[in-house]
Amino acid sequence: MIHILVHDKKDTVGVAVVEGIKAGQELTGWVMEDDSTIIVKALNDIPIGHKVATQSIKNGQTVIKYGFDIGKAVSEIKVGEHAHTHNIKTKRW
């Protein structure tokens, strides 16, 4: 079963595509660019449509989703951690 969707191998986050992801759950991610899969252990509950870190992201580092810069981390984000507005901010303002 695919739990998260990753568009590009450079992405640092994937998007939850199933309901009910719970902390501690092993997630399978499909990397669309090369039709590979990755395994990530969820550190938090992840709501459907929300992001989960597929790589460690340092404070201030650019977050990549769908191959594009979507903002910067405002705190360290560990692999498997919920990545959302509490730890990612836009660079626009």
N, C-alpha and C positions, 0 to 999 in steps of 0.2 A: 504494500500500500504506500502511496506517495502522500506525505504529510506536508511538505513544503516545496515550493516552486522557486527555482533559481534560474534566471534567464541566461546569465553570462558567467563564465568562469572567474571573471574579475569581481563579481558581486561579493560583498561582505555580509549581506543579509539575504534571507529567503522569505517568502510570504507563505503563511499558513493557509492551506487550502482545505482543511478539514476542521470540523467542530471538535471541541473537547480535548485539546492537547493539554496534558497535565505535566507538572514538574516531575522530573525523573524519567519521563517517557523517552524512549529511543525513537528518533524521527528519521525517516528516509526522505531525502531531498532529491528531486530530479533536476539535473543541470541541463537545460534545453539546448544550449550551444553545442554540446558534444554528445548528448544523449547518455551522459554518465549519471551515477548516483553518488550521494554522500550520506553519511550517517552523523547525526548531531543529537546529543542528549539534551533535552529541554531542562533548563534550570528554573523556569517559572511556568505557570500556566500561560498559554499563548492563545488569545482569541483568534478565530478565523479572520483572515484578511490582515492580520498584524504581522510584523516582521520578527524574525528570530536571527540572531547573529550566527553566521556560518564560519566566521573567523574572529579572532580577538581583534577588538577595535580600541585603540588608545584614545584617551581624552584629547580632543582637538583634531583627531584624524577624520578624513573624509569618509563618509558612508556611501557605498556604491550599491545601487539597486537597479535592475534592468540595464546594467552597463553604464549607468549615469550617476553623477554626483547628486545626492538628494539632501545633503547637509553635512554637519559635522557632529561628532560625538561630544557631549558636554560632560561626560564621565566615562570611565573605562567600561567597555561592554564585553563581557566574556562570551566565549563560544556557547551557544545554547540559550543565551539570555534574551528576554523580551526586549526588542529594540523599538522604541516608540517616542512620543513627545517628551517623556520624562528623561530621556538620555540622548536624544538627537534633536538638534535645532537647525533651522534653515540658515544659510549663509546670506540670505537676501537682506536681512536687517541687522 
